[in-house]
Every structure is written in C-alpha cells, then in structure tokens.
Amino acid sequence: MTTDGSRPVRRHLPRPALAAATAAALLTVLTACGSGTAATSAAAGSTGSAGSGGSTATAIPTQDVVSTVKADPALAAELPQAVRSRGSLILGTTQAVGTSGLPHAGTDASGQTVGLDVDLRNAVARVLGVDWDVQYGTFPTVIPGVQNGKFDVGQDNFGATKEREQVVDFATYLNDGQSFLGASGIKTDSVTSLTDLCGYNVATSPGSTFQQILTAGASKCAAAGKSPYKVQYFADTAPIILGLGNGKIDIYFGPTLALKYDALHLPNTKYLGQISSTPVGFVTAKGSPIAKALSDAVNHLVADGDYARILAKWGVAGSGITGSVINPSTTF
C-alpha cells in the first residue's frame, strides 16, 4: 500500500508483449505446479539474454559439472571422526517441487532434484569424500534442527545475518541479494534506488526483508516529488509472474539469483538490477569443525575452476564469491 493513499501511475505492456508474456507465465505456472514434464521447444540448457526479454526456453540445464570433481584427503581429514566413519553428512533442507525454486533447487522430468544448490553441495561432498544424507524440513525448522543436532548441515539459501550468526555458523558459498525483475514494456531499464520505483506497481513476498525495505523507503518518492510506488504482496511467485504478463504488476522485488534466472527464461521480462547483497552459506552448529571443512572445500572448488563451471551452468556467474569465509560481516 502507498503511504498517502494516492493512486500510482499504471503502466501496461503493449498488447503483443502482453499476450506472449501471459502465455509464457501460464506455462511456467503449470510446470512449477506439475511434475516438470511440460514440453518445451528449446533444447536442454539453452538460455536467452538477461535484460533482452529472455528466452522461450524452460528446459533445465543438464550438463554434468560434478562427476569430475576430485576428493582432497587433507580436507576430508578436517571432518569429525564420526562423520568420516559413517561416510556421510546429514543435511537438512526443504524439498524442492517442480521448477519454481530454480536455480537453487527443483525437480526435473524424472523427479530428480536438481539445481545450483544441489550441484554445489554435491561437489563439496566429493571434495570431502562423503555423501549427503538428505533429510527434509521446512525453512523455519532447518536452523533449529542444526542447533539441536538433528542435522549436521543446513542448506536452503540461508542468508548470513547478525542474528543467525549468534546461534549457528555460516560457511559461505554464494552471494544472493535483493533485486528487481521488470515487465519488458515498462520504461525503466534499471533500478538503482527505491526512487526508481516511484509510480510503479511493485510485487514482493510478505514478512520478508523485501517488504521491510519497501516499507521503510515508502516516503522517499514523496520526498523526491514523485508519485509513490504501490506494493502488492503474494506468498507465491506464480501470481507475480502472471501479473508481470498481464500488466497488473510492473516490477517484482525478490532474490537476485531467482530473478536473474527468471530473466533468462521468462519471455518479456528484464532484469533491472540489485540494490543490496547478502552472503549465503551452509549452516552448522556453533563451533562445529564441519564449518571449516565446508568452507575449505568451497575454496578448493573455486581454485580448481569447478565452482565457476557450476555457476555458469545455471547462468549466475555474477553471484559467485572469490573465496568462502566463516561467519562473514553482514549488513542485516
């Protein structure tokens, strides 16, 4: 909602773009809600160009970027003896369904879990000479599960925050952040501050950092002498994508990697930029030696070039890190 109750300027897509975007959005929703078997006209792994309206491709990239990763006995020795004896790390995460969680995680046509996070953790496991014993929870229960010893490691695109670092340790492996995806028909091609949103209809998720940022900045448009932005909240991304297609939503404010991926795969959308960044990492119990082993394994992948190949596969090379650290300094 706007702060002064006035009606923001509405901008709509041209009719040809509207029809194409709506059709593509419907395909995305069907794929996300189904088993991932929707047919596509593109070859697996093909992508468009972010910022150029995207591609009609919805196929999931299939190249193998993990099997050639080599084990490092010295890094494996950093794991606790109990882990080495059983040969596995117990991982807590949420279960991926369909394709709506990509590039982080989703399911392919065969029902196999795939994604950036999956490739990264599997590569880390190969470096450390162990397997993952994957167990599922919900986003709010994974970190407590790590704290109480149910899981050795948690992974679910967890951003490192000051509050979280008080109770668990983070071994970083990625940067994510707060970004904007626009309908291709809107006039702006870049958002570098909240005042660039003035006059637009913006969608985001409720109870999130994104909502906090938009609420805190709601007065900036009036201060700049511009029409306010209007915010709509959706717990699911499907209506947001539909809204971008039918002109009811101009801009989606959400996580950087997901929006960059959407810009590559959803026609008539464009990536508008990022205003802040958040380090993402594996979560371990406070003081656990597993954190260092994971961090060192990520650095091994970076040095060998395997890390870059994984990110390139999923089209998110710009969100990579130059090195993993434990408990990074954070903004939030």
C-alpha positions in Angstrom: 0.0 0.0 0.0 1.1 3.6 -0.6 1.6 5.8 2.4 -0.7 8.6 1.3 -3.5 6.7 -0.3 -3.0 8.2 -3.8 -3.2 6.1 -6.9 0.2 5.5 -8.5 0.7 5.7 -12.2 -0.2 2.5 -14.0 1.9 1.3 -16.9 0.8 -1.6 -19.1 2.6 -3.8 -21.6 1.8 -3.4 -25.4 -0.8 -6.0 -26.5 1.6 -8.3 -28.4 4.0 -8.4 -25.4 1.1 -8.9 -23.1 -0.2 -12.0 -24.9 3.2 -13.6 -25.1 4.1 -12.9 -21.5 0.8 -14.2 -20.3 1.2 -17.4 -22.3 4.7 -17.9 -21.0 3.7 -17.2 -17.4 0.9 -19.8 -17.7 3.4 -22.4 -18.9 5.7 -21.5 -16.0 2.9 -22.0 -13.5 1.9 -25.3 -15.0 5.4 -26.5 -15.0 6.0 -25.4 -11.4 2.8 -26.9 -10.1 3.2 -30.2 -12.0 5.9 -32.7 -12.3 8.2 -30.7 -14.6 7.2 -32.6 -17.7 5.8 -29.8 -19.7 7.2 -29.9 -23.2 9.3 -27.1 -24.5 10.5 -26.0 -27.9 14.1 -25.4 -26.9 17.0 -27.8 -26.4 18.1 -28.5 -22.9 20.4 -26.0 -21.4 19.6 -23.2 -23.9 19.1 -19.7 -22.5 18.3 -16.2 -23.5 20.0 -13.0 -22.5 19.1 -11.3 -19.3 17.7 -7.9 -19.9 16.8 -8.6 -23.5 13.3 -10.1 -22.9 14.5 -13.6 -22.0 14.1 -16.8 -23.9 11.2 -19.1 -24.5 13.3 -21.9 -23.1 12.1 -23.6 -20.0 14.3 -26.6 -20.2 16.6 -27.4 -17.2 20.3 -27.4 -18.0 21.7 -30.9 -17.8 25.5 -30.7 -18.2 27.5 -32.7 -15.7 29.7 -30.4 -13.7 30.2 -32.6 -10.6 31.5 -36.0 -11.5 34.9 -34.8 -12.4 35.5 -33.1 -9.0 38.3 -34.8 -7.2 38.5 -35.7 -3.5 41.1 -34.0 -1.3 42.2 -36.3 1.6 43.6 -33.4 3.6 40.3 -31.6 3.6 38.4 -34.8 4.3 40.5 -35.2 7.4 39.1 -32.0 8.8 35.7 -33.7 9.3 34.9 -35.2 12.7 35.8 -38.9 13.0 32.1 -39.8 13.5 31.3 -38.3 10.1 34.2 -40.0 8.4 33.3 -43.3 9.9 29.7 -43.2 8.6 30.8 -41.6 5.3 28.0 -39.1 5.2 26.8 -35.7 6.4 23.2 -35.3 7.5 21.8 -32.4 5.5 18.6 -30.5 6.5 16.8 -28.7 3.7 13.4 -28.1 2.2 12.0 -30.4 -0.5 12.1 -29.0 -4.0 8.9 -29.4 -6.0 8.6 -28.5 -9.7 10.7 -25.8 -11.2 9.6 -22.7 -9.3 12.6 -23.0 -6.9 15.2 -22.8 -9.6 18.0 -22.0 -10.0 18.5 -23.1 -6.4 16.6 -26.3 -6.5 13.8 -28.0 -8.4 12.8 -31.3 -9.9 13.3 -32.5 -13.5 11.0 -34.5 -15.6 12.2 -37.7 -13.9 11.6 -36.4 -10.4 15.2 -36.0 -9.6 16.2 -33.0 -7.5 18.4 -30.6 -9.5 19.7 -27.1 -9.2 22.6 -24.8 -8.3 22.5 -25.6 -4.6 22.3 -29.3 -5.4 25.4 -29.2 -7.7 27.3 -27.1 -5.2 26.7 -29.3 -2.2 27.4 -32.5 -4.3 30.7 -31.0 -5.4 31.6 -30.1 -1.8 30.7 -33.7 -0.8 33.0 -35.1 -3.4 35.9 -32.9 -2.3 35.4 -34.2 1.3 34.9 -37.8 0.3 31.4 -38.2 1.8 27.8 -38.5 0.7 24.8 -36.4 1.8 22.1 -38.0 3.9 19.4 -35.6 2.8 16.5 -35.1 5.2 13.7 -32.6 4.7 12.2 -30.0 7.0 10.7 -26.6 6.5 12.5 -23.3 6.1 11.8 -22.3 9.8 12.8 -25.7 11.2 16.2 -26.3 9.4 18.3 -23.9 11.5 16.8 -25.2 14.8 17.5 -28.7 13.6 21.1 -27.8 13.1 21.2 -26.3 16.6 19.8 -29.4 18.3 22.0 -31.8 16.4 19.3 -33.3 14.1 21.2 -32.1 11.1 25.0 -31.8 10.6 24.4 -29.1 8.0 21.6 -26.9 6.8 21.2 -25.5 3.3 18.3 -23.6 2.0 19.6 -20.3 0.5 20.2 -19.1 4.1 21.5 -15.6 4.2 24.0 -14.8 6.9 22.6 -12.3 9.3 23.9 -11.0 12.6 21.1 -12.6 14.5 21.6 -16.0 12.9 25.4 -15.9 13.4 24.8 -15.7 17.2 23.3 -19.2 17.2 24.9 -21.0 14.2 28.0 -20.8 12.0 27.9 -20.0 8.3 30.4 -21.3 5.6 29.7 -19.1 2.7 29.4 -20.4 -0.9 27.4 -17.7 -2.8 26.1 -14.2 -2.9 22.4 -13.5 -3.2 20.6 -10.3 -2.7 17.7 -8.0 -3.3 16.9 -7.4 -6.9 14.2 -6.3 -9.4 12.6 -8.0 -12.4 10.5 -5.9 -14.7 8.0 -6.4 -17.4 9.7 -5.7 -20.7 7.2 -3.0 -21.6 8.0 -0.6 -18.7 10.0 2.5 -19.4 12.9 1.9 -17.0 15.7 -0.5 -17.7 17.5 -0.1 -14.4 16.6 0.2 -10.7 19.5 1.5 -8.5 17.4 3.0 -5.7 13.9 2.9 -4.4 13.1 6.2 -6.0 13.4 4.4 -9.4 10.3 2.5 -8.4 8.2 5.6 -8.0 4.9 5.4 -9.9 5.2 1.7 -10.5 3.2 -1.3 -9.2 5.7 -3.5 -7.2 5.1 -7.1 -6.0 7.0 -8.9 -3.3 6.5 -11.5 -0.6 5.0 -10.7 2.8 7.0 -10.9 6.0 10.3 -10.7 4.1 13.4 -8.4 4.0 11.9 -7.2 0.8 8.8 -5.9 2.5 10.9 -4.3 5.2 12.9 -2.4 2.6 9.9 -1.2 0.7 8.0 -0.2 3.8 11.0 1.7 5.2 11.5 3.5 1.9 7.9 4.4 1.2 8.3 8.1 1.9 11.3 8.5 -0.5 9.1 9.1 -3.5 7.2 12.0 -1.9 10.4 13.5 -0.7 11.7 13.4 -4.3 8.5 14.9 -5.6 7.4 11.8 -7.4 4.3 9.6 -7.4 4.5 6.8 -4.8 5.0 3.2 -5.6 2.2 0.7 -4.8 3.1 -2.6 -3.2 1.2 -5.9 -3.6 2.1 -8.9 -1.5 2.0 -12.5 -2.7 3.1 -15.6 -0.8 3.5 -17.5 -4.1 5.5 -16.4 -7.1 3.0 -17.7 -9.7 0.6 -14.7 -9.5 3.5 -12.3 -9.6 4.7 -13.8 -12.9 1.2 -13.7 -14.2 0.9 -10.1 -13.1 4.1 -9.2 -15.0 2.5 -10.7 -18.1 -0.9 -9.1 -17.9 0.2 -5.6 -16.8 -1.1 -5.7 -13.3 2.4 -5.8 -11.9 5.3 -3.7 -13.3 8.2 -4.9 -11.1 8.9 -7.9 -8.9 11.2 -7.3 -5.9 12.9 -10.6 -4.9 16.0 -12.6 -4.5 18.8 -11.9 -7.0 19.6 -15.4 -8.3 15.9 -16.3 -8.8 15.2 -13.1 -10.7 18.3 -13.4 -12.9 17.2 -16.9 -13.7 13.7 -15.7 -14.5 15.0 -13.0 -16.8 16.9 -15.7 -18.8 13.9 -18.0 -19.1 10.7 -15.9 -19.0 9.9 -14.0 -22.2 9.1 -10.3 -22.0 10.9 -9.7 -18.7 14.1 -7.9 -18.0 16.5 -7.9 -15.0 16.6 -4.4 -13.6 19.4 -4.6 -11.1 20.3 -5.3 -7.5 20.3 -2.8 -4.6 22.0 -4.9 -1.9 23.8 -8.2 -1.5 23.7 -11.0 1.1 26.2 -13.7 1.7 24.7 -17.2 1.6 26.2 -20.2 3.3 25.9 -23.7 4.7 24.8 -23.6 8.3 26.4 -25.7 11.0 26.2 -25.9 14.8 28.1 -23.1 16.6 31.7 -24.0 16.9 31.5 -27.2 14.8 34.6 -28.2 12.9 32.3 -29.0 9.9 32.1 -25.3 9.1 35.8 -25.1 8.3 35.8 -28.3 6.3 32.9 -27.0 4.2 34.5 -23.6 3.7 37.8 -25.1 2.7 36.0 -27.4 0.3 34.3 -24.4 -1.4 37.7 -22.7 -1.7 39.1 -25.9 -3.3 36.3 -25.8 -5.9 37.0 -22.1 -6.5 40.7 -22.7 -7.0 40.1 -25.7 -9.4 37.6 -23.9 -11.5 34.8 -26.3 -10.7 32.9 -23.6 -8.8 32.9 -21.3 -11.8 31.6 -24.1 -14.1 28.7 -24.8 -11.7 27.7 -21.2 -11.6 28.0 -20.9 -15.4 25.7 -23.9 -15.9 22.9 -22.1 -14.0 23.6 -18.7 -15.5 24.5 -17.0 -12.3 28.3 -16.3 -12.6 27.9 -12.8 -11.3 26.7 -14.1 -8.0 29.8 -16.1 -7.2 32.3 -15.4 -4.5 36.1 -15.3 -4.7 36.5 -17.3 -1.5 34.5 -18.8 1.3 34.6 -17.5 4.8 33.1 -18.4 8.1 30.6 -16.0 9.6 31.0 -13.0 7.3 30.3 -9.5 8.3 26.7 -8.7 7.5 24.5 -5.7 6.9 21.3 -7.1 8.4 
